[in-house]
Amino acid sequence: MIPKNLLTIAVDFDGTIVDDNYPGIGSPKIFAFDTLLELQKKGHRLILWTYRYGERLEEAVEFCNQNGLEFYAVNKSYPEEKFDGKVSRKINADFFIDDRNVGGLLGWGEIYQQLLNTEKPKERKAKKGIFSFLKG
């Protein structure tokens, strides 16, 4: 049976999965790999959609592989796609995650919640302290 409601998600590399240190590779963003691996585990397709090409692209893909993340496709809509210059370079994805979004990059926890329509964890109420009567 084919699962329903699976997403294709295009993800930028520099400034999104890792801190921007182009042409080098920055440190992983907090929860980036955890979130992407969890999305992948749930069956969502992840596409690496980055400015990088050639050797720099290979380095980014290898870095992700070393962190347990293998993409469905890299800089294309599907693995078999061949770019011949006759079609648009815009890829087919349901969502794009990029540090250059209007408003910037959300935290990876919030990205996960928005993509899967989960609720934010409820805030825990602080316990009343001995001097709570002084606060008002």
Backbone as a ProteinNet text record, in pm:
[ID]
protein_1_A
[PRIMARY]
MIPKNLLTIAVDFDGTIVDDNYPGIGSPKIFAFDTLLELQKKGHRLILWTYRYGERLEEAVEFCNQNGLEFYAVNKSYPEEKFDGKVSRKINADFFIDDRNVGGLLGWGEIYQQLLNTEKPKERKAKKGIFSFLKG
[TERTIARY]
84.2	0	88.5	56.1	132.5	80.4	168	124.4	71.7	-26.9	-85.5	-18.2	-34.9	11.1	161.6	237.1	381.2	424.6	525.5	571.7	704.5	726	857.1	908.9	1023.6	1075.6	1215.3	1232.4	1362.4	1431.5	1557.9	1630.4	1763.1	1788	1915.9	2021.9	2148.2	2256.8	2319.8	2391.8	2464.7	2368.8	2382	2296.2	2165.4	2139.8	2013.1	2038.2	2109.4	2145.9	2269.9	2361.6	2484.3	2497.4	2577.6	2608.5	2677.8	2650.9	2708.5	2858.1	2936	3081.2	3134.1	3048.9	3083.3	3213.5	3305.7	3296.8	3324.3	3360.7	3378.3	3243.9	3246.9	3123.6	3117.7	3011.3	2994.2	2949.4	2933.5	2883.7	2736.2	2692.4	2549.3	2462.5	2350.3	2253.1	2188.3	2158.3	2099.1	1966.7	1952.1	1834.5	1810.5	1898.7	1876.3	1876.6	1981.3	1988.4	1882	1857.8	1754.1	1618.1	1585.6	1456.5	1447	1550.7	1548.1	1542.5	1616.5	1613.4	1476	1412.5	1278.8	1176.8	1186.2	1096.6	1115.8	1240.8	1270.7	1217.8	1233.1	1184.5	1032.3	962.6	817.5	778.3	878.5	850.5	853.3	882.6	887.1	1014.2	1003.2	1117.8	1192.3	1322.7	1406.1	1496.2	1496.2	1581.2	1680.4	1807.7	1906.7	1903.8	1870.4	1855.6	1948.1	2066.3	2171.3	2240.9	2304.8	2385.6	2511.2	2552.7	2676.6	2668.7	2783.5	2794.3	2934.7	2955	3086.7	3140.6	3268.8	3336.4	3272.2	3232.1	3169.3	3035.7	2962.2	2836.9	2864.1	2962.6	2999.3	3038.4	3110.4	3149.1	3026.1	2928.5	2806.2	2726.9	2713.8	2641	2711.4	2843.1	2920.3	2906.4	2906.5	2889.1	2752.8	2650.8	2516.8	2514.4	2575.8	2583	2652.9	2760	2832.2	2745.7	2644.4	2551.6	2421.9	2425.9	2314.5	2204.7	2223.8	2119.1	2153.4	2067.1	2082.3	1959	1979.9	1869.9	1806.3	1677.4	1603.8	1663.4	1695.3	1756.3	1842.3	1934.7	2023.6	2018.1	1971.3	1958.5	1874.8	1776.2	1680.6	1554.3	1448	1318.6	1310.9	1382.9	1383.2	1519.8	1562	1698.8	1736.5	1642.6	1673.3	1669.7	1631.1	1616.3	1749.8	1747	1864.7	1838.4	1930.5	1914.9	1976.4	1892.5	1942.2	1926.5	1882.7	1866.8	1737.7	1654	1528.7	1409.7	1430.9	1322.7	1367.2	1271.2	1298.5	1380.7	1462.4	1539.2	1458.3	1338.1	1255.2	1217.2	1239.3	1211.2	1071.8	1024.2	891.8	901.9	858.9	861.2	739.3	693.7	581.4	625.6	747.1	801	948.7	995.4	1135.6	1180.7	1289.2	1345	1478.1	1487.1	1603.7	1624.4	1749	1777.2	1744.9	1720.5	1689.6	1539.6	1460	1315.4	1285.8	1174.9	1131.1	1108.9	1171.2	1159.2	1269.2	1353.5	1465	1426.3	1522.3	1503.9	1441.4	1331.6	1271.3	1361.6	1341.1	1412.8	1366.6	1453.6	1419.7	1303.1	1286.8	1171.5	1041.1	1041.2	921.7	895.2	1000.9	984.6	915.1	961.4	901.8	753.8	722.4	583.3	495.8	544.4	463.7	443.4	547	534.4	438.2	439.4	356	231.6	204.7	86.2	73.5	184.5	179.9	169.2	120	107.3	239	258.1	375	353.6	461.3	445.3	383.2	295.3	231.6	333	324.4	415.7	380.2	483.4	459.6	439.4	343.5	321.2	427.4	481.8	584	518.2	590.2	540.2	543	446.1	444.1	554.1	630.5	738.9	691.2	779.9	747.3	703.4	764.9	736.1	645.1	567.3	481.2	378.6	341.8	243.6	298.4	429.5	490.1	481.1	452.2	452.5	327.3	234.8	122.2	0.5
-118	0	124.1	220.7	344.6	441	489.7	584	712.3	771.7	897.2	1015	1130.5	1256.7	1265.4	1197.7	1210.9	1336.3	1403	1529.1	1510.8	1595.4	1610.3	1744.3	1742	1861.2	1890.7	2009.2	2052.6	2131.9	2097.2	2157.4	2214.2	2339	2402.8	2347.3	2368.6	2317.4	2428.7	2520.1	2624.2	2723.4	2738.4	2829.5	2765.8	2643	2575.8	2446.6	2353.6	2229.8	2254.8	2334.7	2370.2	2522.2	2572.2	2714.6	2750.9	2871	2913.3	2937	2858.1	2870.1	2841.4	2868.2	2838.1	2906.6	2842.2	2712.3	2594.2	2623.6	2515.4	2465.1	2371.3	2318.2	2361.7	2432.4	2481.3	2371.6	2409.7	2317	2288.3	2166.4	2135.8	2227.2	2271.5	2350.7	2258.9	2314	2234.1	2173.1	2045.3	1964.5	1946.5	1999.6	1986.4	1839.5	1767.2	1627.1	1543.8	1571.1	1497.5	1513.3	1637	1665.1	1600	1615.9	1559.8	1407.5	1346.6	1200.1	1151.3	1224.7	1186.8	1201.7	1308.4	1326.1	1211.7	1176.8	1067.9	935.4	913.8	791.3	777.6	890.8	889.5	874.3	863.6	837.3	957.3	1075.1	1194.7	1193.9	1244.2	1249.7	1380.4	1370.7	1488.3	1508	1630.1	1668	1772.3	1750.1	1853.2	1951	2076.3	2179.1	2293.3	2297.9	2388.4	2454.6	2564.1	2636.5	2557.2	2470.3	2394.9	2306.8	2286.5	2195.6	2137.7	2035.6	1975.1	1920.6	1946.8	1894.8	1946.3	2071.5	2128.8	2059.7	2025.6	1952.9	1812.9	1745.9	1611.8	1613.8	1719	1732.5	1745.5	1824	1843.5	1713.1	1642.6	1514.9	1415	1408.5	1316.9	1353.3	1481.6	1526.2	1480.3	1494.7	1449.7	1298.4	1225.9	1079.4	1037.6	1106.7	1075.8	1099.5	1185.6	1213.2	1133.2	1028.9	936.5	977.2	1086.9	1139.6	1117	1040.9	1018.6	1076	1160.1	1230.2	1147	1169.7	1108.4	1154.7	1284.3	1340.9	1460	1497.4	1610	1706.2	1827.1	1932.8	1892.2	1807.3	1768	1716	1704.2	1663.3	1515.5	1433.9	1290	1237.5	1123	1075.1	1060.3	1020.8	992.9	1116.7	1230.8	1351.1	1392.2	1426.3	1476.1	1621.5	1707.8	1849.3	1874.7	1921.8	1948.6	2095.7	2178.6	2320.5	2355.7	2256	2280.6	2295.5	2266.4	2277.9	2370.2	2417.5	2505.8	2433.7	2506.1	2447.5	2446	2499	2490.6	2344.9	2294.1	2153.2	2135.3	2013.6	1978.8	1937.5	2025.7	1995.8	2060.3	2000.3	2056.5	2174.3	2164	2268.6	2287.2	2409.4	2443.7	2499.1	2445.2	2493.8	2559.6	2690	2767.2	2881.8	2911.7	3022.4	3157.3	3161.1	3287.6	3308.9	3233.9	3255.9	3396.5	3451.8	3577.8	3550.8	3628.7	3607.3	3518.4	3462.4	3380.5	3236.9	3162.6	3020.7	3003	2931.6	2896.8	2796.6	2774.9	2668.4	2535.1	2434.2	2304.6	2237.3	2262.3	2208	2265.6	2395.4	2460.3	2416.6	2397.5	2347	2211.5	2123.5	1990.1	2000.6	2086.1	2101.6	2153.8	2251.1	2306.9	2206.4	2132.8	2036.7	1923.8	1879.3	1765.3	1805.3	1935.1	1986.6	1933.4	1932	1889.6	2013	1992.7	2104.2	2127.9	2253.3	2284.5	2223.7	2183.5	2129.6	2235	2191.1	2284.6	2331.5	2460.7	2515.2	2460.1	2425.7	2378.1	2498.4	2488.5	2596.4	2586.8	2703.2	2704.9	2674.1	2599	2569.8	2696.9	2708.8	2825	2809.3	2914.9	2913.2	2964.4	2961.9	3006.3	3151.5	3235.6	3379.4	3423.6	3331.4	3365.4	3471	3483	3583.6	3724.4	3742.5	3874.9	3927.6	3840.1	3879.8	3954	3971.6	4048.5	4015.5
0	0	0	-83.5	-91.8	14.5	102.6	205.4	142.9	206.8	158.5	226.5	166.3	223.3	243.1	159.2	167.1	92.8	144.6	89.2	17	-82	-142	-94.7	-27.4	38.5	-15.4	-73.5	-123.6	-12.4	13.1	124.2	74.6	108.5	78.5	173.5	142.3	226	310.4	246.8	319.7	385.2	516.4	590.9	633.5	587.9	617.8	694.8	634.7	704.1	790.1	736.5	809	811.3	906	907.5	777	727.4	599.9	615.9	545.8	546.7	405.8	304.3	166	127.1	61.3	-4.2	89.8	215.3	311.9	359.8	452.4	509.7	655	690.1	825.7	920.5	1044.6	1147	1123.5	1154.8	1138.5	1223.2	1166.7	1241.7	1345	1460.3	1567	1520.2	1536.1	1501.9	1351.5	1265.6	1121.2	1079.3	1112.4	1071.3	1143.1	1270.2	1343.3	1274.7	1239.4	1175.8	1038.7	957	822.1	824.8	914.9	926.2	972.8	1061.9	1108.4	995.7	917.3	802.3	702.6	678.4	586	639.2	768	831.4	814.9	811.3	793.3	646	557.4	417	325.2	377.1	292.8	209.4	86.7	-4.1	17.1	33.5	52.9	-68.5	-118.6	-231	-181.7	-207.6	-179.8	-296.2	-267.4	-369.9	-331.8	-391.7	-348.8	-466.6	-438.3	-536.9	-573	-484.6	-504.4	-629	-691.5	-805.6	-807.1	-886.9	-901.2	-770	-744.3	-626.1	-496.6	-495	-374.7	-344.3	-447.5	-429.4	-376.4	-433.8	-387	-239.3	-195.7	-55.2	34.4	-9	69.4	79.4	-31.7	-32.8	58.1	51	135.2	283.2	313.6	452.5	505.2	424.2	464.3	481.7	389.2	400.8	529.8	566	689.3	812.9	797.9	907.3	893.9	809.4	796.6	701.1	628	541	394.6	326.6	183	114.8	15.8	-49.3	-159.8	-180.7	-290.8	-423.9	-431.7	-552.3	-510.4	-597.2	-569.7	-687.9	-662.4	-762.8	-883.4	-859.7	-963.6	-897	-974.4	-919.7	-885.6	-959	-935.5	-980.1	-927.9	-952.8	-1100	-1184.8	-1325.4	-1413.8	-1360.3	-1441.8	-1503.6	-1630.6	-1701.8	-1738.7	-1703.1	-1737.7	-1874.2	-1966.9	-2101.4	-2140.2	-2048.1	-2076.6	-2147.2	-2175.9	-2247.1	-2153.2	-2026	-1928.6	-1816	-1741.6	-1628.7	-1522.7	-1451.6	-1342.2	-1212.6	-1214.3	-1094.8	-1075.2	-955	-931.6	-875	-882.6	-834	-687.6	-598.3	-455.4	-390.5	-282.3	-208	-121.4	-67	19.2	-9.2	13.2	2.2	137	189.3	315.6	281.5	309.4	269	366.9	399	489.8	427.7	299.7	232.9	214.1	287.3	285.9	336	294.3	352.9	500.8	584.2	727.9	783.2	696.4	742.2	769	819.5	847.6	984.6	990.5	1118.6	1188.8	1315.3	1383.8	1329.7	1332.9	1276	1348.2	1477	1549.1	1495.7	1470.5	1416.4	1272.4	1195	1057.9	1061.7	1148.5	1161.3	1197.2	1293.6	1337.1	1224.6	1149.1	1040.5	927.7	892.1	782.5	816.2	939.6	978.3	1056.1	1062.1	1130.6	1272.7	1342.6	1481.8	1569.7	1687.9	1780.4	1850.7	1889.1	1969.3	2107.5	2171.5	2307.4	2398	2484.6	2577.1	2679.3	2711.3	2810.5	2947.1	3018.4	3154	3243.7	3330.6	3426.1	3534.4	3566.8	3671.2	3805.4	3884.3	4018.3	4101.3	4188.3	4276.6	4380.2	4394.3	4491.9	4626.8	4719.9	4856.6	4857	4773.9	4777.5	4661.7	4605.2	4491	4525.8	4653	4695.1	4677.8	4666.5	4650.8	4508.2	4412.9	4271.1	4229.3	4310.5	4261.5	4329.7
[MASK]
++++++++++++++++++++++++++++++++++++++++++++++++++++++++++++++++++++++++++++++++++++++++++++++++++++++++++++++++++++++++++++++++++++++++

